Amino acid sequence: MDIPVYKTEGIILKKTDLSDTDRLLTVYTQKFGKILVRAKGVGKKESKLKFLIEPFNIYEFLLARSKNIDVLANSYPIKEFLYLRQNLENLALAIYFAELVDKLVVAPEQDENIWALIVRAMEVLDKPFKELSKTKPQAQARGAEPRTVPQSGTGAWVKTAFEKRLLEFLGHPSFATQGKLSPKEKLNYLQSLAGDEIKSERFLRSLSLIS
């Protein structure tokens, strides 16, 4: 009996060890929203897939359906964000954005706006912040709405823009509706929505990306 397989584009948000050789991938996909994928044997030296499951890159995944967690059959790189990995501040923001999506988005919850937001965020982080102000604004996601992630400003400004859009697309009240909030109060609000600690925020604070 043939095992049903399907394809989808996706970005890996998180990679967790299941065993010495197996990994559990948390992936936000264009077609299905957030899903879990089991990557079998990728920890083996001879595995061809171990270099094709890097967080934050865009891949086309070939997945085999399973009763519990679908299994990775193959992975094809579509876009790799190399600068993002070489710059500590940009990488820290990518980790933070991925954790926010992972903890705020209920799986499965497909949303083209959230997919576009994540992709655009990684594109923005894949260049020096000083270059962002040279790029003209573009309309994104919902027709005439402003771009999902502004293309100018500091890392802290990009962080705020991502948080604002993600809350909007998920239907949560914005920071503005909560009154004037300190950075700590904003974090507490996000954590209350997530029902969990947002651990990567400490990394951002250590790099002085937030006060």
C-alpha positions as CSV (number, residue, x, y, z in Angstrom):
1,M,0.0,0.0,0.0
2,D,1.4,3.4,-1.0
3,I,1.9,6.0,1.7
4,P,0.2,9.3,0.7
5,V,2.6,12.1,0.2
6,Y,2.2,15.9,-0.3
7,K,4.2,19.0,-0.9
8,T,4.2,22.4,0.7
9,E,6.4,25.4,1.2
10,G,7.4,26.1,4.7
11,I,9.8,27.7,7.2
12,I,11.2,25.7,10.1
13,L,10.5,27.6,13.3
14,K,12.1,25.1,15.7
15,K,14.1,21.9,15.7
16,T,14.0,19.5,18.7
17,D,15.9,16.3,19.3
18,L,13.7,13.2,19.5
19,S,16.6,10.8,19.6
20,D,20.2,10.6,18.6
21,T,19.1,10.6,14.9
22,D,15.5,11.8,14.7
23,R,14.4,15.5,15.0
24,L,11.0,17.0,15.5
25,L,10.4,20.1,13.3
26,T,7.9,22.8,14.0
27,V,7.1,24.3,10.6
28,Y,4.9,27.1,9.4
29,T,3.7,26.1,6.0
30,Q,2.0,28.2,3.3
31,K,-0.8,25.7,2.7
32,F,-1.5,24.2,6.2
33,G,-0.3,26.7,8.8
34,K,1.8,25.4,11.7
35,I,2.5,21.7,11.6
36,L,4.8,19.2,13.3
37,V,7.1,17.0,11.1
38,R,9.3,14.1,12.1
39,A,12.7,14.1,10.4
40,K,13.9,10.5,10.7
41,G,17.6,9.6,10.6
42,V,18.8,13.2,9.9
43,G,21.3,13.0,12.8
44,K,23.3,10.3,11.0
45,K,26.5,11.3,9.3
46,E,25.4,9.9,6.0
47,S,22.0,11.7,6.0
48,K,21.5,13.9,3.0
49,L,18.7,15.8,4.7
50,K,20.6,17.0,7.8
51,F,21.7,20.1,5.9
52,L,18.3,20.7,4.5
53,I,16.4,21.3,7.7
54,E,17.9,24.6,8.9
55,P,15.6,27.0,10.8
56,F,14.4,30.2,9.1
57,N,15.1,29.1,5.5
58,I,12.3,28.5,3.0
59,Y,12.0,25.0,1.7
60,E,9.6,22.9,-0.3
61,F,8.9,19.9,1.8
62,L,7.8,16.4,0.6
63,L,5.9,14.9,3.5
64,A,4.5,11.4,4.1
65,R,1.3,11.2,6.0
66,S,1.3,9.3,9.3
67,K,-1.3,8.6,12.0
68,N,0.4,10.9,14.4
69,I,3.1,13.1,13.0
70,D,3.8,13.4,9.3
71,V,7.3,12.3,8.2
72,L,9.8,14.3,6.2
73,A,10.5,12.4,2.9
74,N,12.6,15.1,1.2
75,S,13.4,18.8,1.4
76,Y,14.3,21.3,-1.4
77,P,15.8,24.7,-0.6
78,I,13.9,27.6,-2.1
79,K,15.5,30.6,-0.3
80,E,18.4,30.5,2.2
81,F,19.0,33.6,4.4
82,L,22.8,33.6,4.8
83,Y,23.3,37.1,6.1
84,L,20.7,36.5,8.8
85,R,22.9,33.7,10.3
86,Q,26.1,35.7,10.2
87,N,24.8,38.7,12.2
88,L,24.0,38.0,15.8
89,E,21.3,40.7,16.2
90,N,19.5,39.7,13.1
91,L,19.7,36.0,14.2
92,A,18.4,36.9,17.6
93,L,15.3,38.6,16.1
94,A,14.7,35.6,13.8
95,I,14.7,33.3,16.9
96,Y,12.4,35.7,18.7
97,F,9.9,35.9,15.8
98,A,9.9,32.1,15.4
99,E,9.2,31.6,19.1
100,L,6.4,34.2,19.0
101,V,4.7,32.4,16.0
102,D,5.2,29.0,17.6
103,K,3.7,30.0,20.9
104,L,0.9,32.3,19.7
105,V,-0.3,30.4,16.7
106,V,-2.6,27.4,17.4
107,A,-1.8,24.4,15.1
108,P,-3.1,24.0,12.5
109,E,-4.1,27.5,11.7
110,Q,-3.4,28.4,8.0
111,D,-3.2,32.1,7.3
112,E,-1.7,33.6,4.2
113,N,-1.1,36.9,6.0
114,I,1.0,35.2,8.7
115,W,2.9,33.2,6.1
116,A,3.7,36.5,4.2
117,L,4.6,38.2,7.5
118,I,7.2,35.5,8.4
119,V,8.7,35.4,4.9
120,R,9.0,39.2,4.8
121,A,10.5,39.3,8.2
122,M,13.2,36.9,7.2
123,E,13.9,38.9,4.1
124,V,14.2,42.1,6.1
125,L,16.6,40.4,8.6
126,D,18.7,39.1,5.8
127,K,20.3,42.4,5.2
128,P,22.0,45.1,7.4
129,F,19.5,47.4,9.1
130,K,21.3,50.4,7.6
131,E,20.3,49.3,4.1
132,L,16.6,48.9,5.0
133,S,15.8,52.6,4.8
134,K,17.0,52.6,1.1
135,T,14.1,50.4,0.1
136,K,10.7,51.9,-0.8
137,P,7.6,50.7,1.1
138,Q,5.5,48.0,-0.5
139,A,1.8,47.0,0.0
140,Q,1.5,43.6,1.5
141,A,-1.0,40.9,2.5
142,R,-4.4,42.6,2.7
143,G,-4.7,44.6,-0.5
144,A,-4.2,48.2,0.2
145,E,-2.9,47.7,3.8
146,P,0.6,48.9,4.6
147,R,3.5,46.5,4.2
148,T,3.6,43.7,6.8
149,V,7.1,44.6,8.0
150,P,8.5,48.1,7.6
151,Q,11.8,48.3,5.7
152,S,13.5,50.9,7.6
153,G,14.6,51.5,11.2
154,T,16.5,49.7,13.9
155,G,16.2,46.2,15.1
156,A,13.9,47.3,17.9
157,W,11.6,49.0,15.4
158,V,11.4,45.9,13.2
159,K,10.6,43.9,16.3
160,T,7.7,46.2,17.2
161,A,6.4,46.1,13.7
162,F,6.4,42.3,13.6
163,E,4.6,42.0,17.0
164,K,2.0,44.5,15.9
165,R,1.2,42.7,12.7
166,L,1.2,39.2,14.3
167,L,-1.2,40.4,17.0
168,E,-3.4,42.0,14.3
169,F,-3.5,38.9,12.1
170,L,-4.3,36.6,15.1
171,G,-7.2,38.9,16.2
172,H,-5.6,39.9,19.5
173,P,-5.9,43.4,20.9
174,S,-2.9,45.5,20.1
175,F,-0.5,47.0,22.5
176,A,-2.1,50.4,21.9
177,T,-5.4,49.1,23.4
178,Q,-3.6,48.3,26.6
179,G,-2.5,51.9,27.3
180,K,1.2,53.0,27.5
181,L,3.1,49.8,28.2
182,S,6.7,49.4,29.3
183,P,8.9,46.8,27.6
184,K,8.3,44.5,30.6
185,E,4.5,45.0,30.4
186,K,4.5,44.3,26.6
187,L,6.4,41.0,27.3
188,N,3.9,40.1,30.1
189,Y,1.0,40.7,27.7
190,L,2.6,38.5,25.0
191,Q,3.3,35.8,27.5
192,S,-0.2,35.9,28.8
193,L,-1.5,35.3,25.3
194,A,1.1,32.5,24.7
195,G,0.4,30.9,28.1
196,D,4.2,30.4,28.4
197,E,7.4,32.2,28.9
198,I,9.0,33.7,25.8
199,K,12.6,32.7,26.5
200,S,14.3,34.3,23.5
201,E,13.4,37.8,24.8
202,R,16.3,37.4,27.3
203,F,18.7,37.0,24.3
204,L,17.3,40.2,22.8
205,R,17.8,42.1,26.0
206,S,21.4,40.8,26.4
207,L,22.1,42.4,23.0
208,S,20.5,45.7,24.0
209,L,17.9,45.3,21.2
210,I,15.2,46.1,23.8
211,S,15.5,48.2,27.0
